[in-house]
Amino acid sequence: MPAPVYIRNIVDVSERAGELGQPNEMTWVAVVSRVDRAFIAIDEEILAMQNEGAIPAINAPYITGTIPATMLWERYMRCRSVSYQQIDGGRALRFTILWSTFWAQDQGTTSLDFVLPAQTDYLTRTRVSNIYRTGWTVAPSDTNASADIGGTSITNGSLGKGEDVAQIVMRLRMVVDATIDPMSNTATKMAGYINKLNSTTFAGFSAGSVLCEGVTVNKQSTGFEFYELIFEFLVDNWFFLDQVCDTDEKGYPILNNSQAPKTVKWKRISRSTTDFNGIFGTLPLGPADLRRSNRALKGWWT
């Protein structure tokens, strides 16, 4: 093995650990000089210093060998920036090196587990549904009604009237590590959720009341290996049902003696279903992970 050309002395180390969602950071101040104490050509010798291991390249991992069992989030750090200046008359360089990661220790377990940020945002809105009955005896549910819903016909006869239905826009955000699950693979897998209803309870909402309207994959600006996976869900208080009356062969409502629709049922667009809880895995399509689900849907780690 050739003799080293450079000597590195780390003269200062500082760390900053933040809340989940904020980068955890370490900053080095290091002084590098040549073994022979010769003048350093600042614009010509950086590559040689990197090749020798005196300084890291951008995005180089903090640990490349065996990870100490007691090391926390530092094990996932990568080099984010390197700045340097000449000192000692050009015979040395002072480097400021920033390491960081989004990985954090999971406070919800006694074992040494690590997690990435996940959160959910909510926004309320309404949609307008045309109704023919009020005070119905058959409530909206996760199915098309097979029988008349009962209730009292509205005064508008066969025309119906608009009724506001409460909805919730739910945006689920999760940070994912591309070294574990590449962006391209995730984008392909996530397409399996689009335009589907929840087959079981999800985020506290009953089966059939949550629709996945889309999935977005965005590259994170901090940390080249991280990207954000965003699910757009829509929750509907009426399970996306509308009141639909029986019609004749011409498409006109079949009326009773009171000139109101004779039969009214709850109906909705036919959609496939899937278990949205499968999103919460170590990988986006892995088995359900209660800790990750709690961080996203309950706002806490445990």
ZATIMAR-559515 format. One line per field, with one value per residue (C-alpha): residue number from 0; residue in one letter; x, z, y. Coordinates in steps of 0.1 Angstrom, whole numbers. Each point is the difference from the previous one (the first is absolute). Example, Ala and Ser with C-alpha at 12.3 -4.5 7.8 and 13.67 -1.06 7.14 Angstrom:
2
pos c(0|1)
code c(a|s)
u c(123|14)
w c(78|-7)
v c(-45|34)
This chain:
302
pos c(0|1|2|3|4|5|6|7|8|9|10|11|12|13|14|15|16|17|18|19|20|21|22|23|24|25|26|27|28|29|30|31|32|33|34|35|36|37|38|39|40|41|42|43|44|45|46|47|48|49|50|51|52|53|54|55|56|57|58|59|60|61|62|63|64|65|66|67|68|69|70|71|72|73|74|75|76|77|78|79|80|81|82|83|84|85|86|87|88|89|90|91|92|93|94|95|96|97|98|99|100|101|102|103|104|105|106|107|108|109|110|111|112|113|114|115|116|117|118|119|120|121|122|123|124|125|126|127|128|129|130|131|132|133|134|135|136|137|138|139|140|141|142|143|144|145|146|147|148|149|150|151|152|153|154|155|156|157|158|159|160|161|162|163|164|165|166|167|168|169|170|171|172|173|174|175|176|177|178|179|180|181|182|183|184|185|186|187|188|189|190|191|192|193|194|195|196|197|198|199|200|201|202|203|204|205|206|207|208|209|210|211|212|213|214|215|216|217|218|219|220|221|222|223|224|225|226|227|228|229|230|231|232|233|234|235|236|237|238|239|240|241|242|243|244|245|246|247|248|249|250|251|252|253|254|255|256|257|258|259|260|261|262|263|264|265|266|267|268|269|270|271|272|273|274|275|276|277|278|279|280|281|282|283|284|285|286|287|288|289|290|291|292|293|294|295|296|297|298|299|300|301)
code c(m|p|a|p|v|y|i|r|n|i|v|d|v|s|e|r|a|g|e|l|g|q|p|n|e|m|t|w|v|a|v|v|s|r|v|d|r|a|f|i|a|i|d|e|e|i|l|a|m|q|n|e|g|a|i|p|a|i|n|a|p|y|i|t|g|t|i|p|a|t|m|l|w|e|r|y|m|r|c|r|s|v|s|y|q|q|i|d|g|g|r|a|l|r|f|t|i|l|w|s|t|f|w|a|q|d|q|g|t|t|s|l|d|f|v|l|p|a|q|t|d|y|l|t|r|t|r|v|s|n|i|y|r|t|g|w|t|v|a|p|s|d|t|n|a|s|a|d|i|g|g|t|s|i|t|n|g|s|l|g|k|g|e|d|v|a|q|i|v|m|r|l|r|m|v|v|d|a|t|i|d|p|m|s|n|t|a|t|k|m|a|g|y|i|n|k|l|n|s|t|t|f|a|g|f|s|a|g|s|v|l|c|e|g|v|t|v|n|k|q|s|t|g|f|e|f|y|e|l|i|f|e|f|l|v|d|n|w|f|f|l|d|q|v|c|d|t|d|e|k|g|y|p|i|l|n|n|s|q|a|p|k|t|v|k|w|k|r|i|s|r|s|t|t|d|f|n|g|i|f|g|t|l|p|l|g|p|a|d|l|r|r|s|n|r|a|l|k|g|w|w|t)
u c(0|15|10|-26|5|-23|-6|-35|-7|-36|2|-37|-33|-35|-33|-37|-28|-35|-36|-11|-2|30|34|24|34|36|27|37|28|31|35|18|36|26|23|30|-15|2|-23|-35|-15|-35|-16|20|3|-35|-7|32|-11|-34|17|22|-29|12|-33|-33|-16|-35|-26|26|-13|13|5|12|11|-14|-26|5|-30|-6|2|-33|-11|36|2|-22|18|14|22|-21|25|38|15|37|26|38|18|36|12|-15|15|-33|-37|-28|-31|-36|-19|-37|-16|-37|-29|-38|2|-8|-1|-35|-10|-29|21|27|20|22|-23|1|-28|-7|-25|-37|-30|-35|-18|-37|-23|-39|-23|-34|-15|-36|-21|-35|-25|-36|-8|6|-1|10|-2|29|32|29|25|28|-23|-26|-34|-21|-33|-18|16|-33|-6|-21|0|11|-24|17|-16|22|26|19|20|37|13|35|20|30|34|35|31|28|36|23|38|28|37|16|37|8|29|-27|-28|8|-23|-9|-10|-21|-18|-9|-12|-21|-21|-18|-17|-14|-38|-6|-20|12|-10|4|1|27|11|-31|-24|-23|5|-12|1|36|11|36|-1|37|36|29|37|23|37|11|23|19|18|3|-12|-33|-33|-35|-29|-34|-34|-31|-31|-35|-24|-38|-27|-24|25|0|-37|-27|-38|-10|-37|-12|-7|-20|14|3|20|-28|-6|-28|-25|-26|-35|14|21|32|27|-15|33|32|32|36|24|36|26|15|35|25|11|33|15|16|17|25|16|16|29|38|-4|-31|-16|13|-21|-20|24|-20|28|1|-38|-1|25|-20|-35|2|28|23|27|-14)
w c(0|-10|27|7|-16|23|37|13|35|11|22|8|-2|7|-3|-2|5|-7|-1|-24|-34|6|-12|26|-6|9|-10|-1|-1|-13|-9|-28|-8|-21|18|-16|11|-36|-14|-10|-33|12|-34|-10|31|12|-20|13|36|-8|-15|30|24|16|-8|-12|-34|-2|10|13|30|34|8|-26|22|31|17|38|17|22|-28|-5|-31|-8|-17|-29|-5|-34|-9|-11|-5|2|2|5|1|0|33|12|-30|-24|17|14|-7|26|-10|13|-8|6|5|3|-2|5|18|37|29|6|35|2|5|24|-28|-23|-29|-24|-19|-26|1|-7|5|-11|-9|-1|-18|1|-29|-13|-32|-13|-4|-16|24|-3|36|35|33|-17|20|-19|7|-24|4|-17|-27|-26|15|-13|13|3|26|14|14|-12|-36|-3|-13|-33|-13|-25|-4|32|19|8|34|14|10|23|-13|13|-22|17|-12|13|-3|6|-5|-17|-4|-37|10|15|-24|-33|-12|-33|18|25|-27|-18|32|12|-32|15|25|-24|-4|26|32|34|6|37|26|-9|21|21|-30|-8|-30|-32|11|-11|-36|-12|-26|-8|10|-4|3|6|4|33|-2|31|-4|-35|11|14|-17|12|-7|1|-1|-7|17|-1|29|-7|27|-24|-12|-34|-4|-16|0|-33|-10|-22|-36|-30|-33|-10|31|18|37|7|21|26|4|16|-30|19|-8|9|9|12|8|11|-30|-8|-27|1|12|11|37|18|35|3|32|-21|-7|34|-3|2|-38|-13|-10|29|28|22|25|30|10|-34|-1|34|-10|-31|12|38|-1|24|-1|23)
v c(0|33|25|27|34|19|3|9|13|5|31|4|-20|13|-18|11|-25|13|-11|-27|18|22|-10|-14|15|-3|26|-7|26|-18|12|-19|4|-19|-24|18|34|13|27|-14|9|5|-5|-30|-22|-4|-31|-16|8|-17|-31|-3|4|32|17|-14|5|15|-26|-24|-21|8|-37|-24|-29|-17|23|2|-16|30|27|18|20|8|-34|13|33|11|29|29|28|7|35|7|28|2|6|-1|18|-26|-30|-12|2|5|-19|4|-32|-4|-35|-5|-25|-1|-33|3|-24|-13|11|-25|-31|-12|-15|21|6|29|18|26|29|-7|23|7|32|5|25|0|7|-9|-15|5|-31|-1|-15|-11|-11|14|-19|-32|-32|-17|20|2|-29|-18|-15|8|-2|-29|14|33|23|11|35|30|12|36|27|4|-33|-18|29|-6|26|6|-12|8|-31|4|-12|0|4|-21|4|-27|9|-25|5|-30|-10|-7|-23|-23|6|18|27|-17|-33|20|19|-32|-17|29|-1|-29|23|26|2|-27|0|-12|-36|3|28|25|30|-5|1|-28|-24|15|37|8|4|2|28|0|-5|24|-7|30|2|15|31|-11|-33|-15|-34|12|6|7|-23|19|-17|20|-15|12|-10|1|0|-17|-26|17|-10|20|-5|-15|-6|-28|11|-11|-10|36|9|19|-7|-25|20|-10|14|31|7|-7|-26|-34|-18|17|-18|8|-5|8|-5|-35|0|-27|-1|-6|2|35|-11|-19|34|0|-23|2|2|18|-33|-20|-16|25|17|13|24|17|1|17|27|8|-3|8|25|-19|-27|-26)
